[in-house]
């Protein structure tokens, strides 16, 4: 009985396996093809290269994508300063005024007919002496001294600092003239002049001339 039963069970198992195989074949539709899900397609390639195309950049000017002339935040070159803007060469120093200076005028021993005008900044801040605007007159006489010598440049004078101008009262070869022991000095024609005694005067005034300001007395008296 035992030996007769085992062959039936084996046959039954084989029959079951055969039915399962038939069922799998039927599910495949009889085509024999793989029914797995299709793989994800690759990104389109650049023409002729076979390589994936690059993703478009979204960088803006602030991300290093700016061009020259952009804002400083974007790394671009800043625009040039506007014309007429302050370049800072005089450091923002204001102009000197006649009343800001202590003045003296003294007849020079040489050259003849010359006097030395000295201006000392008595204020507490530097100031700028204007070039070729100095006005020298003699009380009671018409007209102001003409300018002579190099034009020079505006001069910054520190507190307590000095600048010099040469005054020529006469050429020495003209007859006549008027004696004077005072002069009036102003840095510009718009200011009220300071009246100064002429040290070692009086002087004979005829065809009066004045230089620009210089850093030394020697330079001021050389014209």
FITORKE-769640 format. One line per 10 residues: number of its first residue (from 1); their letters; for each residue x, z, y of N, C-alpha, C. Coordinates in steps of 0.1 Angstrom, whole numbers, m for minus. Layout:
<atoms>
NUM> A> X/Z/Y/X/Z/Y/X/Z/Y; ...
</atoms>
This chain:
<atoms>
1> XXXXXXXXXX> 8/0/m12/0/0/0/8/0/12; 19/8/12/28/8/24/35/m5/26; 40/m11/16/48/m24/18/38/m35/22; 25/m34/19/16/m45/23/12/m44/37; 11/m31/43/7/m30/56/17/m34/66; 30/m32/65/41/m35/75/41/m50/78; 39/m59/68/40/m73/72/28/m77/81; 16/m71/79/4/m74/88/7/m70/103; 13/m57/104/16/m52/118/26/m61/125; 36/m66/117/46/m75/123/39/m88/127
11> XXXXXXXXXX> 31/m93/119/24/m105/122/15/m104/134; 8/m92/135/0/m89/146/7/m88/159; 19/m82/159/28/m81/171/33/m95/175; 36/m103/166/41/m116/170/30/m125/176; 18/m123/170/7/m130/176/4/m126/190; 5/m112/193/3/m108/207/13/m113/216; 26/m114/212/36/m119/221/34/m134/224; 29/m141/214/26/m156/216/15/m157/226; 4/m149/225/m7/m150/235/m2/m147/249; 7/m137/250/12/m133/264/20/m145/270
21> XXXXXXXXXX> 28/m152/261/36/m163/266/27/m174/271; 16/m177/263/6/m187/267/0/m184/280; m4/m170/282/m10/m166/295/m1/m168/307; 12/m165/305/22/m168/316/23/m182/320; 22/m191/309/23/m205/311/11/m210/319; 0/m205/315/m13/m209/322/m13/m205/337; m7/m193/340/m7/m188/354/2/m197/362; 13/m203/357/22/m212/364/16/m225/367; 4/m227/363/m3/m240/366/3/m251/357; 12/m248/348/17/m258/339/27/m267/346
31> XXXXXXXXXX> 32/m263/358/42/m272/365/56/m268/361; 58/m256/358/72/m251/354/80/m249/366; 75/m249/378/83/m247/390/82/m232/394; 93/m228/402/94/m214/407/84/m212/418; 76/m202/417/65/m199/427/69/m188/437; 82/m185/438/86/m174/447/84/m179/461; 83/m169/471/80/m172/485/92/m179/491; 89/m189/499/100/m197/505/109/m189/514; 122/m192/514/131/m184/523/129/m188/537; 133/m178/546/132/m180/561/141/m191/565
41> XXXXXXXXXX> 136/m201/573/144/m212/577/155/m208/587; 166/m214/588/177/m211/597/173/m216/611; 179/m211/621/177/m215/635/181/m230/636; 174/m237/645/179/m252/647/193/m253/651; 200/m262/646/214/m264/649/216/m273/661; 227/m272/668/230/m281/679/232/m295/674; 229/m304/682/230/m318/677/244/m321/673; 245/m326/660/258/m331/655/268/m321/651; 265/m308/653/275/m298/650/272/m290/637; 259/m289/634/256/m281/622/256/m266/624
51> XXXXXXXXXX> 259/m262/637/260/m248/640/247/m244/648; 243/m231/646/231/m226/653/233/m227/668; 223/m231/676/224/m232/690/225/m218/696; 232/m217/708/234/m204/714/221/m199/721; 219/m186/721/207/m181/728/209/m182/743; 199/m187/751/201/m188/765/204/m174/772; 214/m174/782/218/m162/788/207/m158/798; 205/m145/799/195/m139/809/203/m131/819; 216/m132/820/224/m124/829/221/m128/844; 219/m118/852/216/m121/866/228/m119/875
61> XXXXXXXXXX> 227/m120/888/238/m118/897/244/m104/896; 236/m94/893/241/m81/891/248/m78/878; 247/m88/869/253/m86/855/266/m94/854; 272/m97/865/284/m105/864/282/m120/864; 269/m124/865/266/m138/865/265/m144/879; 269/m137/889/268/m142/903/278/m152/906; 277/m159/917/286/m169/921/293/m164/934; 304/m170/938/312/m166/950/303/m167/962; 304/m157/970/295/m157/982/283/m148/980; 282/m143/968/270/m134/965/273/m120/971
71> XXXXXXXXXX> 264/m111/967/265/m97/972/277/m90/965; 283/m80/972/294/m73/966/290/m66/953; 277/m63/951/272/m57/938/274/m66/927; 272/m79/929/273/m89/919/287/m94/916; 297/m88/923/311/m92/920/315/m105/928; 306/m110/936/310/m122/944/318/m119/956; 324/m129/962/332/m127/974/322/m124/986; 325/m113/994/316/m110/1005/317/m120/1016; 306/m123/1023/307/m133/1034/316/m129/1045; 322/m138/1052/331/m135/1063/324/m128/1075
81> XXXXXXXXXX> 331/m120/1083/324/m114/1094/319/m124/1104; 308/m121/1111/303/m130/1121/312/m131/1133; 311/m143/1138/319/m145/1150/315/m136/1161; 325/m131/1168/322/m122/1179/322/m107/1175; 323/m105/1162/322/m91/1158/335/m84/1162; 334/m71/1163/346/m63/1166/356/m63/1155; 369/m68/1158/380/m68/1148/388/m56/1148; 385/m46/1157/391/m33/1157/406/m33/1162; 410/m44/1169/424/m45/1174/427/m34/1184; 417/m31/1193/420/m20/1203/415/m7/1199
91> XXXXXXXXXX> 410/m6/1186/406/7/1180/394/13/1188; 386/5/1195/374/10/1202/378/17/1215; 390/16/1220/394/23/1232/387/17/1244; 381/26/1253/374/22/1265/384/18/1276; 379/11/1286/387/7/1297/390/19/1306; 402/18/1312/406/28/1322/398/26/1335; 395/37/1342/389/36/1355/399/41/1365; 398/37/1378/407/41/1388/408/56/1389; 397/62/1388/397/77/1390/403/84/1378; 405/77/1367/411/83/1355/426/84/1356
101> XXXXXXXXXX> 432/78/1366/446/77/1367/452/85/1379; 464/90/1377/471/96/1388/481/85/1393; 481/82/1407/488/71/1412/499/76/1422; 510/69/1421/521/70/1431/526/56/1434; 531/55/1447/538/42/1451/550/46/1459; 562/41/1455/574/45/1461/583/33/1464; 588/32/1476/597/21/1479/609/21/1470; 612/9/1465/624/8/1455/637/6/1463; 648/11/1458/661/9/1464/665/m6/1462; 661/m11/1451/664/m26/1448/652/m30/1439
111> XXXXXXXXXX> 649/m43/1440/652/m52/1451/646/m49/1464; 650/m55/1474/645/m52/1488/631/m56/1489; 624/m49/1498/610/m52/1501/600/m49/1489; 605/m42/1479/596/m39/1467/593/m24/1467; 582/m21/1460/578/m7/1458/573/m7/1443; 574/5/1438/570/7/1424/557/15/1424; 547/9/1417/534/16/1415/534/22/1401; 531/35/1400/531/42/1387/517/47/1385; 512/45/1373/498/50/1369/500/59/1357; 495/71/1358/495/81/1347/481/84/1343
121> XXXXXXXXXX> 479/83/1330/465/86/1324/463/101/1325; 454/106/1333/452/120/1334/440/125/1326; 434/115/1319/422/119/1311/426/124/1297; 416/128/1289/419/134/1276/419/124/1265; 417/111/1267/416/101/1257/424/88/1261; 429/80/1252/435/67/1255/425/58/1263; 431/50/1271/422/40/1278/430/27/1279; 423/16/1283/429/3/1283/430/m2/1298; 442/m5/1302/444/m10/1315/442/m25/1315; 433/m30/1324/431/m45/1323/443/m53/1329
131> XXXXXXXXXX> 444/m65/1324/455/m73/1329/451/m81/1341; 460/m82/1351/458/m91/1362/445/m89/1370; 440/m76/1370/429/m73/1379/432/m62/1389; 444/m58/1389/448/m47/1399/446/m52/1413; 440/m44/1422/437/m48/1435/445/m38/1445; 454/m44/1453/462/m37/1462/459/m42/1476; 455/m33/1485/452/m36/1499/459/m26/1508; 459/m30/1521/465/m21/1531/453/m18/1541; 450/m5/1543/440/m2/1553/441/m9/1566; 431/m15/1571/431/m22/1584/436/m36/1583
141> XXXXXXXXXX> 440/m41/1571/444/m55/1569/434/m62/1560; 432/m75/1563/423/m82/1555/431/m88/1543; 424/m90/1532/430/m96/1520/437/m86/1511; 438/m90/1499/445/m82/1488/457/m89/1484; 466/m82/1477/479/m88/1472/476/m98/1462; 483/m109/1462/482/m119/1451/490/m115/1439; 488/m121/1428/494/m117/1415/507/m126/1413; 517/m120/1407/529/m127/1405/535/m122/1391; 543/m131/1385/549/m127/1372/540/m131/1360; 545/m127/1348/537/m131/1336/524/m124/1336
151> XXXXXXXXXX> 515/m130/1329/501/m125/1329/501/m112/1321; 509/m111/1310/509/m99/1302/497/m97/1294; 494/m85/1289/482/m82/1281/477/m69/1286; 464/m66/1282/458/m53/1284/467/m43/1277; 469/m31/1284/477/m21/1278/469/m8/1275; 471/m3/1263/465/10/1260/475/21/1265; 469/31/1272/477/42/1278/472/55/1272; 480/62/1265/476/75/1259/475/86/1270; 468/97/1267/468/108/1277/482/112/1281; 485/112/1294/498/115/1299/507/104/1299
161> XXXXXXXXXX> 503/92/1294/512/80/1293/513/73/1307; 523/66/1309/526/59/1321/526/44/1320; 522/37/1330/524/22/1331/529/19/1346; 535/8/1347/542/5/1360/538/m9/1365; 537/m11/1378/535/m24/1384/544/m25/1396; 549/m37/1398/558/m39/1410/550/m45/1422; 552/m39/1434/546/m44/1446/556/m50/1455; 554/m62/1459/563/m68/1469/556/m70/1482; 560/m62/1492/553/m62/1505/557/m74/1514; 569/m79/1512/574/m90/1521/585/m98/1514
171> XXXXXXXXXX> 585/m111/1518/596/m119/1512/609/m116/1520; 608/m110/1531/620/m106/1539/625/m117/1548; 620/m129/1547/625/m140/1556/614/m144/1566; 603/m137/1566/592/m140/1576/593/m131/1588; 591/m137/1599/590/m129/1612/577/m123/1613; 576/m112/1619/563/m105/1621/560/m96/1610; 547/m94/1607/543/m84/1597/538/m72/1604; 532/m63/1596/527/m51/1601/532/m39/1593; 535/m29/1600/540/m17/1594/529/m9/1588; 531/m3/1575/521/4/1568/527/16/1561
181> XXXXXXXXXX> 520/27/1561/525/38/1553/515/43/1543; 504/35/1541/494/37/1530/490/24/1524; 486/25/1511/480/14/1504/468/19/1497; 459/10/1494/447/13/1486/448/6/1472; 445/13/1461/447/8/1448/434/9/1440; 430/m1/1433/418/m1/1424/421/m10/1412; 417/m5/1400/419/m13/1388/411/m26/1388; 399/m26/1394/391/m38/1395/385/m38/1409; 380/m50/1413/375/m51/1426/361/m44/1428; 355/m40/1416/342/m34/1416/343/m19/1418
191> XXXXXXXXXX> 356/m13/1417/357/1/1418/361/6/1432; 358/19/1435/363/25/1447/378/27/1447; 386/22/1457/400/23/1456/405/38/1459; 417/41/1454/424/53/1457/433/50/1468; 434/59/1478/443/57/1490/456/65/1487; 468/58/1488/480/64/1484/490/63/1496; 498/74/1498/509/73/1508/520/65/1502; 527/57/1510/539/50/1505/551/59/1506; 556/63/1494/568/71/1494/580/64/1500; 588/71/1508/599/65/1515/596/53/1524
201> XXXXXXXXXX> 583/53/1528/578/43/1538/581/47/1552; 576/40/1562/567/29/1560/573/16/1556; 565/6/1553/570/m7/1549/564/m18/1558; 570/m29/1559/565/m40/1566/558/m50/1556; 545/m51/1560/536/m59/1550/534/m73/1555; 538/m83/1547/536/m97/1549/537/m104/1536; 526/m112/1533/526/m119/1520/528/m110/1508; 519/m100/1507/520/m90/1497/516/m96/1483; 524/m92/1472/522/m96/1459/523/m84/1449; 516/m85/1438/517/m74/1428/518/m80/1414
211> XXXXXXXXXX> 524/m73/1405/526/m77/1391/515/m71/1382; 515/m75/1370/506/m68/1360/513/m55/1356; 507/m47/1348/513/m35/1343/523/m37/1332; 534/m29/1333/545/m30/1323/548/m16/1317; 555/m16/1306/559/m3/1300/571/3/1306; 579/m4/1314/590/2/1321/591/m2/1336; 597/7/1344/598/4/1358/607/m8/1360; 618/m10/1352/627/m21/1353/619/m34/1352; 610/m35/1342/603/m48/1340/594/m50/1352; 587/m40/1357/578/m41/1368/585/m46/1381
221> XXX> 597/m42/1383/604/m46/1395/613/m59/1394; 611/m65/1383/620/m77/1380/613/m90/1385; 602/m89/1392/594/m101/1396/592/m101/1411
</atoms>
